[in-house]
Amino acid sequence: MFQPITDIRELKRKANAIRQDIIRMLGAAGSGHPGGSLSATDIVTALFFNVLRHDPERPDWRERDRFILAKGHAAPVLYSAYMESGYVSRDLLLTLRKLGSPFQGHPDKRFLPILEASTGSLGQGLSIAIGEALACRLDHLPSHVFVMIGDGEMQEGQVWEAAFFCNFHKVDNLTCILDYNRIQLDGWVKEIMEIAPVPEKWRSFGWHIIEIDGHDMEQVLRALKEAREIYGKPKMIIAHTVKGKGVSFMENVPKWHGVAPNAEETVRALAELEAQAAAL
């Protein structure tokens, strides 16, 4: 089983390495989604390197925990986590979005069987996660299912049907994480279709709510631990994040939802991230 990293500084270094992977992948591909990949990085790092019970040598281990990236356009952060964990070769790093690559623009099990699900059709990921959580419960497995959704994705009606179902059936081996970076494809969430007040809405659907700074590694780890220890209801972690986190010219700029950095921007972004790594 994968041995967790418990040192906070090491987890921050790992998150920085994943951010560098993301920029390199997208720079080579010339297309993709940097903003939401970078905003999700600290949470995905905490999951893969501290929280999830998983084994890169046995990706089909039945008792593993599951992670589903519902916001599948942020695939680079997931692919990097798999690489950094040892599931796949780093030789794949620069194949993102290339014809025939396992690293498709959105996670696709036909190309990468170790995925828990093919995702990216927004609104469906939470429902898939509920199905997997119920299957684990029926099979008496100790597995916990984590699913990350986007804030723009919360505008999908299927999310709320799933939220209603999940509480009604007391699916308590499931934790949903909201990457609340407040920007979606066409601009700011509040200007397209406001989703606030988020905690009150999910609480009214019967979920246990945990609200955190999604870039504070200590808060992230505490929230994920708390979520495991709550029984009788599903859990929602509302993670306040920054779109493009870690690259100054990408942070809180809607353009970077779905535009890859060019060669010069790639160099600039990597220089910033390398400087941050040196400071750690």
C-alpha positions in Angstrom: 0.0 0.0 0.0 1.2 3.5 -0.8 3.0 5.0 2.2 1.6 8.5 3.1 3.8 11.6 3.3 3.2 13.1 6.7 5.6 16.1 6.5 3.8 19.2 5.4 6.8 20.7 3.7 7.2 17.5 1.6 3.6 17.6 0.6 4.0 21.3 -0.5 7.1 20.2 -2.5 5.0 17.5 -4.1 2.3 20.0 -4.9 4.9 22.3 -6.5 6.2 19.4 -8.6 2.7 18.6 -9.8 2.1 22.3 -10.8 5.3 22.1 -12.8 4.1 18.9 -14.5 0.9 20.7 -15.4 2.6 23.6 -17.0 5.0 21.4 -18.9 2.1 19.2 -20.2 0.0 22.0 -21.3 2.8 23.9 -22.8 3.8 20.9 -24.9 0.1 20.2 -25.9 -0.6 23.8 -26.8 -4.2 23.4 -25.5 -5.9 22.4 -22.3 -7.0 23.8 -19.0 -4.4 25.3 -16.6 -6.6 27.4 -14.3 -8.7 24.6 -12.7 -5.8 22.1 -12.7 -3.7 24.5 -10.7 -6.5 25.4 -8.3 -7.1 21.7 -7.5 -3.4 20.8 -7.0 -3.1 21.1 -3.2 -6.2 19.0 -2.6 -5.2 16.3 -5.1 -1.7 16.2 -3.6 -3.1 15.7 -0.1 -5.4 12.9 -1.4 -2.8 10.9 -3.4 0.1 11.4 -1.0 -1.5 11.3 2.4 -5.2 10.4 2.5 -6.1 7.7 0.0 -5.5 4.1 0.7 -4.1 2.9 -2.6 -1.4 0.9 -4.2 0.3 1.7 -7.5 1.5 -1.9 -7.8 -2.2 -3.1 -7.5 -4.3 -0.4 -9.1 -7.3 -2.9 -9.1 -7.0 -3.6 -5.3 -10.6 -4.0 -4.3 -10.3 -2.3 -0.9 -8.6 0.8 -2.2 -10.1 4.3 -1.8 -11.4 5.9 -4.9 -11.0 9.4 -6.4 -13.1 10.7 -9.2 -12.3 14.0 -10.9 -15.8 15.1 -12.0 -14.4 18.3 -13.5 -12.5 16.2 -16.0 -11.2 19.2 -18.0 -8.6 19.5 -15.1 -7.2 16.2 -16.2 -3.5 17.3 -16.1 -3.6 17.5 -12.3 -4.9 13.9 -12.2 -2.4 12.6 -14.7 0.5 14.2 -12.8 -0.7 12.7 -9.5 -0.7 9.3 -11.2 2.8 9.9 -12.5 4.2 11.2 -9.3 2.6 8.2 -7.4 4.2 5.7 -9.8 1.1 4.4 -11.6 2.4 5.4 -15.0 5.7 6.3 -16.6 6.9 9.9 -16.7 7.6 9.3 -20.4 4.0 10.1 -20.9 4.4 13.7 -19.5 4.6 15.5 -22.9 2.0 13.3 -24.7 -1.0 15.2 -23.3 -3.8 15.5 -25.9 -1.7 13.8 -28.5 -3.3 11.2 -30.9 -3.4 7.8 -29.2 -2.0 9.0 -25.8 -3.4 7.6 -22.6 -3.5 11.3 -21.5 -6.6 12.4 -23.3 -8.0 15.9 -22.9 -10.5 14.5 -20.5 -10.0 11.3 -18.4 -11.0 8.3 -20.6 -10.8 4.7 -19.3 -10.5 3.4 -22.8 -7.1 5.0 -23.0 -6.1 4.8 -19.3 -7.7 1.8 -17.5 -6.5 2.8 -14.0 -9.0 5.6 -14.0 -12.0 5.1 -11.7 -14.2 6.7 -14.3 -14.3 8.6 -17.6 -15.3 12.1 -16.7 -15.7 15.6 -18.1 -19.4 15.6 -19.0 -20.1 18.1 -16.2 -22.8 17.1 -13.7 -22.3 13.4 -14.0 -19.3 12.8 -11.7 -21.1 13.0 -8.4 -23.6 10.4 -9.6 -20.9 8.1 -10.7 -19.2 8.5 -7.3 -22.4 7.7 -5.5 -22.7 4.5 -7.5 -19.2 3.5 -6.7 -19.7 4.2 -3.0 -22.9 2.2 -2.9 -21.2 -0.7 -4.7 -18.4 -0.6 -2.1 -21.0 -0.6 0.7 -22.9 -3.6 -0.8 -19.6 -5.5 -1.1 -18.7 -4.7 2.5 -15.5 -2.9 1.5 -13.8 -0.3 3.8 -13.3 2.0 0.8 -14.1 5.7 0.9 -15.0 7.5 -2.4 -13.8 11.1 -2.9 -15.1 13.1 -5.8 -14.1 16.7 -6.8 -16.6 18.9 -8.6 -16.2 22.4 -10.0 -18.2 25.5 -9.0 -19.5 26.0 -12.6 -20.4 22.4 -12.6 -22.7 23.0 -9.6 -25.1 24.8 -12.0 -26.0 21.4 -13.5 -29.3 20.0 -12.3 -28.0 16.4 -12.0 -25.7 17.6 -9.2 -28.6 18.5 -7.1 -30.6 15.3 -7.8 -27.5 13.4 -6.8 -27.1 15.5 -3.6 -30.7 14.7 -2.7 -30.3 11.0 -3.4 -27.0 10.8 -1.5 -28.4 12.1 1.8 -31.7 10.1 1.5 -29.7 6.9 1.2 -27.2 7.9 3.8 -24.2 7.4 1.6 -21.6 8.1 4.3 -18.6 6.5 2.6 -18.5 9.4 0.1 -17.0 12.9 0.3 -17.6 15.5 -2.3 -15.0 18.3 -2.6 -15.9 21.6 -4.3 -13.1 23.4 -6.0 -14.6 26.8 -5.4 -12.3 29.0 -7.5 -15.3 31.2 -8.6 -14.4 31.2 -12.4 -15.8 29.0 -15.1 -15.4 28.7 -18.8 -17.0 32.0 -19.8 -16.1 34.2 -16.8 -17.0 34.6 -13.2 -19.5 32.2 -11.7 -21.4 35.1 -10.0 -22.0 36.8 -13.4 -23.1 33.6 -15.2 -25.3 31.8 -12.7 -24.5 32.5 -9.0 -24.4 29.4 -6.8 -24.1 31.2 -3.4 -24.8 30.6 -0.6 -23.1 27.3 -1.1 -22.8 26.0 2.5 -26.5 26.7 3.3 -27.7 24.9 0.2 -25.7 21.7 0.8 -26.5 21.8 4.5 -30.2 22.0 3.6 -29.8 18.9 1.5 -28.6 17.1 4.6 -24.8 17.1 4.0 -22.1 17.6 6.6 -20.3 20.7 5.6 -16.6 21.5 6.1 -15.3 24.9 4.7 -11.6 25.5 4.2 -8.9 27.3 2.4 -8.1 24.8 -0.3 -4.4 25.9 -0.5 -3.7 25.6 3.2 -2.3 22.0 3.4 -2.9 21.7 7.1 -6.6 22.7 6.7 -6.9 20.3 3.7 -5.6 17.4 5.7 -7.8 18.1 8.7 -10.9 18.4 6.5 -10.2 15.1 4.7 -9.6 13.4 8.1 -12.8 14.8 9.5 -14.8 13.7 6.5 -13.7 10.1 7.0 -14.8 10.2 10.6 -18.4 11.5 10.1 -21.0 8.7 9.8 -24.7 8.7 8.8 -24.5 11.4 6.1 -22.5 12.4 3.1 -19.8 15.0 3.4 -19.1 18.2 1.4 -15.8 20.0 1.7 -16.1 23.5 0.3 -12.5 24.4 -0.7 -12.0 28.1 -1.4 -9.3 28.2 -4.1 -7.6 30.5 -6.6 -7.9 29.8 -10.3 -4.4 29.4 -11.7 -2.8 29.1 -8.2 1.0 29.3 -8.2 1.5 31.2 -11.4 1.0 34.9 -10.8 -0.2 35.9 -14.3 -2.8 33.1 -14.3 -4.2 33.7 -10.9 -7.9 34.9 -10.9 -7.8 35.6 -14.6 -10.7 33.9 -16.4 -8.8 33.6 -19.7 -6.7 30.8 -18.2 -9.7 28.5 -17.7 -9.0 26.9 -21.1 -6.0 28.5 -22.7 -2.6 26.8 -22.6 0.6 28.9 -22.1 2.7 29.6 -25.2 6.4 28.9 -25.1 7.4 32.2 -23.5 4.6 31.9 -20.9 5.6 28.3 -20.1 9.1 29.5 -19.4 7.8 32.3 -17.2 5.5 30.0 -15.3 8.1 27.4 -14.7 10.6 30.0 -13.4 8.0 31.1 -10.8 7.3 27.6 -9.7 11.0 26.7 -9.5 11.6 29.8 -7.4 8.8 28.7 -5.1 10.2 25.2 -4.9 13.6 26.6 -3.9 12.0 28.6 -1.1 10.5 25.4 0.3 
